[in-house]
Amino acid sequence: TCLVSNVLNRLGYGTVESVNDPRQILQKIESFAPDLLLLDLAMPEISGFDVLESLRKSGGAAARLPVIVITGDATAANKRRALASGATDLLAKPFDPSEANMRIRNIIERQMLQGEIEEQNRLLERRVSERTGQLEHALADVKAAQRQMLRQERLSAFAEMAGGVVHDFSNALMAVIGYSEMLLEEEGCCLANRVTALEYLRIINTAGRDAAEVVSRLRDFYRPRATAESQVLDLKEVLHLAVLMTQPKWRNAARASGTEIIVQTELQHLPIMRGNPAELREMMTNLIFNAVDAMPGGGTLTLRTFESSGGVLLEVEDTGAGMTPEVCARCLDPFFSTKGDHGTGLGLAMVVGIVQRQQGQIEIESAPGVGTTFRITLPAAVDEVAVAVEGSALEESLSEVA
């Protein structure tokens, strides 16, 4: 032990402690806290291998302490056993001081580097923890801002919804008021012609129900219905009724202003569809009113239907003023209107919403001085049993009013 201590002192290792009794090693390690332990395998009373085993089992700093074992029996078996027992390196007696110095310095430098790495890891973990806390705080702020934006968007959407309700409710009321006035003005005629009176009342009733459906959208905005109110329907029936419901504007109001608007229908046989009849009537009402407003001097409004691949093609064509490409590109945007104070800019936007809910598509063709054509493609019902819809009475009524 003294020999090894002297060698280490000559090599420049000033702080060297030695233990003659191997049973005191753990206590010495705890009090001295060395950077390295040199352990002779051939010790009295306790084998060096037993010391290695006790160090490994002790836990704490002693278990992590690098150990260079010194032995005069440097057989391959002893080397393997020493390394397996936890030794870091091995010196064979007699050892060269320069070799011992090199091995000791390599191990100590490696330990120092390991300590620096561990310290850097602790600093990095602390910085990551601090940064994570900052990011979590920032994320909470972002989520709060998102919730605020969602509330604002919801209020904005509600305002737009309310504007659309007013717009469509006014359209429905026009049919109610128009046909009720016709009943009052033609009281004697209607009483004599019960079929005409009942037809007027039916249109008024349908318009009233559509108005109630429009108002219910405000309720549905915050309390959506569990299921969509769609049903099997015949689009021709919807078109016929929409033409009749809008008659007070395209015929009566036009004639009162000294103009005439002719409504023509070219309706082919169509496949059965599934949808919300009130919404589809609302869509047609907006398209018809939009066409009538585009023909202040009178003109022709033509409704056409065709059977297309997997669905129905609907055309609404007017001979009105038409639109420039710039106006045509924006006419479907909410609140865009060329009618000044007389328009809300919601009619065609509502049409787009209904077409989208029907999983359809809409196209526009227009030119100034020529007119405008809206083409709407709607899907046919899938796996539905064909339902015959009797529309002869409405067709006869349409032929009478058109």
C-alpha positions as CSV (number, residue, x, y, z in Angstrom):
1,T,0.0,0.0,0.0
2,C,2.8,2.4,0.9
3,L,4.6,1.6,-2.4
4,V,1.5,2.4,-4.5
5,S,1.0,5.6,-2.5
6,N,4.5,6.7,-3.1
7,V,4.3,6.1,-6.8
8,L,1.1,8.1,-7.0
9,N,2.6,11.0,-5.1
10,R,5.6,11.0,-7.4
11,L,3.2,11.1,-10.4
12,G,1.7,14.3,-9.0
13,Y,-1.4,12.9,-7.3
14,G,-1.2,14.9,-4.1
15,T,-4.3,13.7,-2.3
16,V,-3.9,10.0,-1.8
17,E,-5.5,7.9,1.0
18,S,-4.7,4.3,1.7
19,V,-6.6,1.6,3.7
20,N,-4.8,-1.5,5.1
21,D,-8.0,-3.1,6.3
22,P,-10.3,-3.8,3.4
23,R,-13.3,-3.8,5.7
24,Q,-12.9,0.0,6.1
25,I,-13.1,0.7,2.4
26,L,-16.8,1.6,2.3
27,Q,-16.4,4.0,5.3
28,K,-13.3,5.6,3.7
29,I,-15.0,6.1,0.4
30,E,-17.9,7.8,2.2
31,S,-15.7,10.2,4.1
32,F,-13.0,10.8,1.5
33,A,-15.1,10.8,-1.8
34,P,-12.2,9.7,-4.1
35,D,-12.2,10.0,-7.9
36,L,-10.6,6.6,-8.3
37,L,-9.9,3.4,-6.3
38,L,-6.8,1.2,-6.8
39,L,-7.6,-2.2,-5.4
40,D,-5.1,-5.0,-4.8
41,L,-6.8,-8.4,-5.4
42,A,-4.5,-10.2,-3.0
43,M,-5.4,-8.8,0.4
44,P,-5.5,-10.5,3.8
45,E,-8.7,-11.7,5.3
46,I,-10.9,-10.5,2.3
47,S,-10.4,-11.1,-1.4
48,G,-10.4,-8.2,-3.8
49,F,-13.2,-9.9,-5.7
50,D,-15.3,-9.8,-2.5
51,V,-14.6,-6.0,-2.1
52,L,-15.7,-5.4,-5.8
53,E,-18.9,-7.3,-5.0
54,S,-19.6,-5.3,-1.9
55,L,-19.0,-2.1,-3.7
56,R,-21.4,-3.0,-6.5
57,K,-24.1,-4.0,-4.0
58,S,-23.6,-0.9,-1.8
59,G,-25.3,1.5,-4.2
60,G,-24.7,5.2,-4.2
61,A,-21.3,6.7,-4.9
62,A,-19.4,3.6,-4.1
63,A,-21.2,1.6,-6.7
64,R,-20.3,4.2,-9.4
65,L,-16.6,4.6,-8.3
66,P,-14.1,3.6,-11.0
67,V,-11.8,0.8,-9.8
68,I,-8.4,-0.3,-11.2
69,V,-7.4,-3.6,-9.8
70,I,-3.8,-4.6,-9.2
71,T,-2.8,-8.2,-9.4
72,G,0.3,-10.3,-9.7
73,D,-1.8,-13.1,-11.3
74,A,-2.9,-11.4,-14.5
75,T,-4.4,-14.4,-16.1
76,A,-7.2,-14.1,-18.7
77,A,-9.6,-15.7,-16.2
78,N,-8.7,-13.2,-13.5
79,K,-9.1,-10.3,-15.9
80,R,-12.5,-11.5,-17.0
81,R,-13.6,-12.1,-13.4
82,A,-12.4,-8.7,-12.3
83,L,-14.1,-6.9,-15.2
84,A,-17.3,-8.9,-14.6
85,S,-17.2,-7.9,-10.9
86,G,-17.2,-4.2,-11.8
87,A,-13.5,-3.3,-12.2
88,T,-12.8,-0.5,-14.7
89,D,-9.3,-1.5,-15.6
90,L,-6.5,-3.9,-14.5
91,L,-2.7,-3.4,-13.8
92,A,-0.4,-6.3,-13.6
93,K,2.4,-6.4,-11.0
94,P,5.0,-5.1,-11.3
95,F,3.5,-2.2,-13.2
96,D,5.2,0.6,-15.1
97,P,4.5,4.0,-13.4
98,S,4.0,5.7,-16.7
99,E,1.5,3.1,-17.8
100,A,-0.3,3.4,-14.5
101,N,-0.3,7.2,-14.8
102,M,-1.8,7.0,-18.3
103,R,-4.6,4.6,-17.2
104,I,-5.4,6.6,-14.1
105,R,-5.5,9.9,-16.1
106,N,-7.7,8.4,-18.8
107,I,-10.2,7.1,-16.3
108,I,-10.3,10.4,-14.3
109,E,-10.6,12.5,-17.4
110,R,-13.4,10.2,-18.6
111,Q,-15.1,10.6,-15.2
112,M,-14.7,14.4,-15.4
113,L,-16.2,14.4,-18.9
114,Q,-19.0,12.2,-17.7
115,G,-19.7,14.6,-14.8
116,E,-19.7,17.6,-17.2
117,I,-22.1,15.7,-19.5
118,E,-24.4,14.9,-16.6
119,E,-24.3,18.5,-15.4
120,Q,-25.1,19.8,-19.0
121,N,-27.9,17.3,-19.1
122,R,-29.3,18.6,-15.8
123,L,-29.0,22.2,-17.2
124,L,-30.7,21.1,-20.4
125,E,-33.5,19.4,-18.6
126,R,-34.0,22.4,-16.5
127,R,-34.1,24.7,-19.5
128,V,-36.4,22.2,-21.3
129,S,-38.7,22.2,-18.3
130,E,-38.7,26.0,-18.2
131,R,-39.3,26.2,-21.9
132,T,-42.0,23.6,-21.7
133,G,-43.7,25.7,-19.0
134,Q,-43.5,28.8,-21.2
135,L,-44.9,26.9,-24.2
136,E,-47.7,25.4,-22.1
137,H,-48.6,28.9,-21.0
138,A,-48.4,30.2,-24.5
139,L,-50.5,27.3,-25.7
140,A,-53.1,28.1,-23.0
141,D,-53.2,31.7,-24.3
142,V,-53.6,30.5,-27.9
143,K,-56.4,28.1,-26.9
144,A,-58.1,30.9,-25.0
145,A,-57.7,33.2,-28.1
146,Q,-59.1,30.4,-30.3
147,R,-62.1,30.0,-28.0
148,Q,-62.7,33.8,-28.2
149,M,-62.4,33.7,-32.0
150,L,-64.8,30.8,-32.2
151,R,-67.3,32.7,-30.0
152,Q,-66.9,35.8,-32.3
153,E,-67.2,33.6,-35.4
154,R,-70.3,32.0,-34.0
155,L,-71.9,35.4,-33.2
156,S,-71.0,36.6,-36.7
157,A,-72.5,33.4,-38.2
158,F,-75.6,33.9,-36.0
159,A,-75.9,37.5,-37.3
160,E,-75.6,36.2,-40.9
161,M,-78.1,33.5,-40.1
162,A,-80.5,36.1,-38.6
163,G,-80.2,38.2,-41.8
164,G,-80.9,35.1,-43.9
165,V,-84.0,34.3,-41.8
166,V,-85.3,37.8,-42.3
167,H,-84.7,37.6,-46.0
168,D,-86.4,34.2,-46.5
169,F,-89.2,35.0,-44.1
170,S,-90.0,38.0,-46.2
171,N,-90.1,35.8,-49.3
172,A,-92.5,33.4,-47.6
173,L,-94.7,36.3,-46.4
174,M,-94.9,37.7,-49.9
175,A,-96.7,34.5,-51.0
176,V,-99.0,34.6,-47.9
177,I,-99.9,38.2,-48.4
178,G,-100.2,37.9,-52.2
179,Y,-102.5,35.0,-52.3
180,S,-104.6,36.2,-49.4
181,E,-105.1,39.5,-51.3
182,M,-106.1,37.5,-54.3
183,L,-108.7,35.7,-52.3
184,L,-110.0,39.0,-51.0
185,E,-110.0,40.6,-54.4
186,E,-111.6,37.6,-56.1
187,E,-114.0,36.7,-53.3
188,G,-116.9,36.0,-55.5
189,C,-114.9,34.2,-58.1
190,C,-113.1,32.0,-55.5
191,L,-116.4,31.1,-53.8
192,A,-117.8,30.0,-57.1
193,N,-114.6,28.1,-58.0
194,R,-113.9,26.0,-54.9
195,V,-110.9,24.4,-56.6
196,T,-109.1,27.7,-57.1
197,A,-109.9,28.9,-53.6
198,L,-108.5,25.6,-52.1
199,E,-105.4,25.9,-54.2
200,Y,-104.8,29.4,-53.0
201,L,-105.3,28.3,-49.4
202,R,-102.9,25.4,-49.9
203,I,-100.2,27.7,-51.2
204,I,-100.8,30.1,-48.3
205,N,-100.5,27.1,-45.9
206,T,-97.3,25.9,-47.5
207,A,-95.8,29.4,-47.4
208,G,-96.6,29.6,-43.8
209,R,-95.0,26.3,-43.0
210,D,-91.9,27.4,-45.0
211,A,-91.8,30.5,-42.9
212,A,-91.9,28.5,-39.7
213,E,-89.1,26.3,-41.1
214,V,-87.0,29.4,-41.8
215,V,-87.5,30.7,-38.3
216,S,-86.6,27.3,-36.8
217,R,-83.2,27.6,-38.3
218,L,-82.3,30.1,-35.6
219,R,-83.2,27.5,-33.0
220,D,-81.3,24.8,-34.9
221,F,-78.2,27.1,-35.0
222,Y,-77.7,26.5,-31.2
223,R,-79.8,23.3,-30.8
224,P,-79.3,21.3,-34.0
225,R,-81.9,18.7,-34.8
226,A,-80.9,15.1,-34.2
227,T,-81.7,14.1,-37.9
228,A,-82.0,16.0,-41.1
229,E,-85.6,16.4,-42.2
230,S,-85.1,15.0,-45.6
231,Q,-87.6,12.9,-47.5
232,V,-88.2,11.3,-50.9
233,L,-89.5,13.9,-53.3
234,D,-90.1,14.8,-56.9
235,L,-88.2,17.9,-57.9
236,K,-90.8,18.8,-60.5
237,E,-93.4,19.0,-57.7
238,V,-91.1,21.4,-55.8
239,L,-90.6,23.6,-58.9
240,H,-94.3,23.7,-59.7
241,L,-95.1,24.9,-56.1
242,A,-92.3,27.4,-56.1
243,V,-93.6,28.9,-59.3
244,L,-97.0,29.2,-57.8
245,M,-95.8,30.6,-54.5
246,T,-93.8,33.4,-56.3
247,Q,-96.6,34.3,-58.7
248,P,-97.6,37.4,-56.7
249,K,-94.2,38.9,-57.5
250,W,-93.4,37.7,-61.1
251,R,-97.0,38.2,-62.4
252,N,-99.1,40.5,-60.1
253,A,-96.3,42.9,-59.0
254,A,-94.9,43.0,-62.5
255,R,-98.2,43.8,-64.1
256,A,-98.9,46.4,-61.5
257,S,-95.7,48.2,-62.6
258,G,-96.6,48.0,-66.2
259,T,-94.3,45.1,-67.2
260,E,-94.8,41.5,-68.0
261,I,-92.6,38.5,-67.0
262,I,-93.3,35.2,-68.8
263,V,-92.4,32.0,-66.9
264,Q,-91.8,29.0,-69.0
265,T,-91.1,25.4,-67.8
266,E,-89.4,22.6,-69.7
267,L,-89.4,19.8,-67.2
268,Q,-88.3,16.3,-68.2
269,H,-89.0,13.1,-66.4
270,L,-86.6,13.0,-63.4
271,P,-85.3,10.4,-61.0
272,I,-86.6,10.4,-57.4
273,M,-84.6,12.6,-55.1
274,R,-84.1,12.8,-51.3
275,G,-84.0,16.2,-49.6
276,N,-85.8,18.9,-47.6
277,P,-88.7,20.2,-49.6
278,A,-88.9,23.5,-47.7
279,E,-85.2,24.2,-48.3
280,L,-85.5,23.3,-52.0
281,R,-88.6,25.6,-52.3
282,E,-86.5,28.3,-50.6
283,M,-83.7,27.7,-53.1
284,M,-86.1,28.1,-56.0
285,T,-87.8,31.1,-54.5
286,N,-84.5,32.9,-54.2
287,L,-83.5,32.0,-57.7
288,I,-86.9,33.2,-59.1
289,F,-86.9,36.4,-57.2
290,N,-83.3,37.1,-58.2
291,A,-84.3,36.5,-61.9
292,V,-87.3,38.8,-61.6
293,D,-85.2,41.6,-60.0
294,A,-82.8,41.3,-62.9
295,M,-85.7,42.0,-65.4
296,P,-87.2,45.3,-64.2
297,G,-88.4,46.0,-67.7
298,G,-89.9,42.5,-68.2
299,G,-88.6,39.4,-69.8
300,T,-88.7,35.6,-69.8
301,L,-87.8,33.2,-67.0
302,T,-87.3,29.6,-68.1
303,L,-87.0,26.7,-65.8
304,R,-85.5,23.5,-67.2
305,T,-84.7,20.1,-65.8
306,F,-82.7,17.3,-67.2
307,E,-81.7,13.8,-66.0
308,S,-77.9,13.8,-65.7
309,S,-75.4,11.2,-64.8
310,G,-76.4,10.0,-61.3
311,G,-78.7,13.0,-60.6
312,V,-80.7,15.9,-61.8
313,L,-79.7,19.1,-63.7
314,L,-81.7,22.2,-63.0
315,E,-81.4,25.4,-65.1
316,V,-82.9,28.8,-64.2
317,E,-82.5,31.2,-67.1
318,D,-83.5,34.8,-67.4
319,T,-83.3,37.4,-70.1
320,G,-82.3,40.2,-67.7
321,A,-79.4,42.6,-67.6
322,G,-76.8,39.9,-67.1
323,M,-73.6,40.3,-65.1
324,T,-70.0,41.3,-65.8
325,P,-67.3,38.6,-65.0
326,E,-66.3,40.5,-61.9
327,V,-69.8,40.6,-60.5
328,C,-70.5,37.0,-61.6
329,A,-67.4,35.9,-59.6
330,R,-68.7,37.5,-56.4
331,C,-72.4,37.2,-56.7
332,L,-72.5,34.1,-54.5
333,D,-70.6,35.7,-51.6
334,P,-72.7,36.6,-48.5
335,F,-73.7,40.2,-48.3
336,F,-72.6,41.0,-51.9
337,S,-75.4,42.8,-53.7
338,T,-75.8,45.1,-56.7
339,K,-79.3,46.3,-55.5
340,G,-78.0,48.9,-53.1
341,D,-80.3,49.5,-50.1
342,H,-82.9,47.2,-51.6
343,G,-80.8,44.0,-51.4
344,T,-79.3,42.1,-48.5
345,G,-76.8,40.0,-50.5
346,L,-78.0,36.9,-48.8
347,G,-80.4,35.3,-51.4
348,L,-77.8,33.6,-53.6
349,A,-75.6,32.8,-50.6
350,M,-78.6,30.9,-49.1
351,V,-78.9,29.1,-52.4
352,V,-75.3,28.0,-52.2
353,G,-75.8,26.7,-48.7
354,I,-78.8,24.7,-49.7
355,V,-77.0,23.2,-52.7
356,Q,-74.1,22.3,-50.5
357,R,-76.3,20.6,-48.0
358,Q,-77.9,18.6,-50.8
359,Q,-74.3,17.6,-51.9
360,G,-74.9,19.4,-55.2
361,Q,-73.0,21.8,-57.4
362,I,-73.8,25.2,-58.8
363,E,-72.5,27.0,-61.9
364,I,-73.3,30.4,-63.4
365,E,-73.2,31.6,-67.0
366,S,-73.9,35.3,-67.5
367,A,-73.1,38.2,-69.9
368,P,-74.2,41.8,-69.9
369,G,-77.3,42.4,-72.0
370,V,-77.8,38.7,-72.6
371,G,-79.0,37.3,-69.2
372,T,-78.0,34.8,-66.6
373,T,-78.3,31.1,-66.3
374,F,-77.9,29.2,-63.1
375,R,-77.1,25.5,-63.4
376,I,-77.6,23.3,-60.4
377,T,-76.7,19.6,-60.2
378,L,-78.3,17.6,-57.5
379,P,-77.8,13.9,-56.7
380,A,-80.6,11.4,-57.1
381,A,-81.8,9.2,-54.2
382,V,-79.7,6.1,-53.7
383,D,-81.3,2.7,-53.1
384,E,-84.8,4.3,-52.7
385,V,-88.0,2.7,-53.8
386,A,-89.5,4.8,-56.6
387,V,-92.4,6.8,-55.3
388,A,-95.1,8.0,-57.7
389,V,-96.0,11.6,-57.0
390,E,-99.2,12.9,-58.4
391,G,-98.7,16.4,-59.6
392,S,-101.3,16.6,-62.3
393,A,-103.4,19.1,-60.3
394,L,-100.5,21.4,-59.8
395,E,-99.5,21.1,-63.5
396,E,-102.9,22.2,-64.4
397,S,-102.8,25.1,-62.0
398,L,-99.4,26.1,-63.4
399,S,-100.7,26.0,-67.0
400,E,-103.5,28.3,-65.9
401,V,-101.3,30.9,-64.2
402,A,-98.4,30.9,-66.6
